[in-house]
Each structure stands twice: as C-alpha cells, then as structure tokens.
Amino acid sequence: MCMCWHLQVVGKPDRSQLEWIGSSKSREYVLNLPPSPPANFKERYPNAPDLAVDLLNRMLKLNPAERITAEDALAHPYFAEYHDVEDEPVSESPFQVDSEIDDDADLETLTARIDE
C-alpha cells in the first residue's frame, strides 16, 4: 500500500524524522519517494477557522508520537463548546501494537495476520 497520499499532506520527512519506523524497508521506501512539502491547510481551506487549522496540523503528523492525543484533541479550543470532561472517559492504558510486522513476511502471511 502506498502512503504517498499521506505524505502529500504531512510532507516527506528526512531520514532523521523516520527513526521511529521499525521496518528498515519502510524507512527506505519513504526515503526513495519524491520530495513533497507539507500541505498548507490555511491555503487549502481559506475559510476554515484558525483553531480548526491548528487542530489539523496537530493531528496530521506522520510520527504518532508527535500527534496530539485524543484526550488533548477533545480539550482543544476548537471543540470548546462541545468539550465535557465529565463525559469523556480516558482509557487507563494506551492502545498498543503487540508486535512489529516481520520485514521478511510474505504477502500471504501479512494477509493472514490482518484477518486474525
């Protein structure tokens, strides 16, 4: 699956911004893609409120560790009129991916894992 559309939004990162990707094949794939600057959401959505653009910029990061958390997104000023801390339970443990995908797994194995 090509992540090219995603990189057209967030921009193509350089090597130093890809260390979080566990798969060396995936890192090299991204590095070999053509340059792509990040989207300018203010230009793309000129009528969008500044707070909406700010929230988009915080949510649409390639590196998950740099993205705004769901809890922080709900507390973002863009959602101020809807935010109700008493009605927004927070998980006690974050979502975890149990294991990395094996770099050497073939398509059949990967498909079987997805179907599990």
Disulfide bonds with the S-S distance in Angstrom:
Cys2-Cys4 2.18
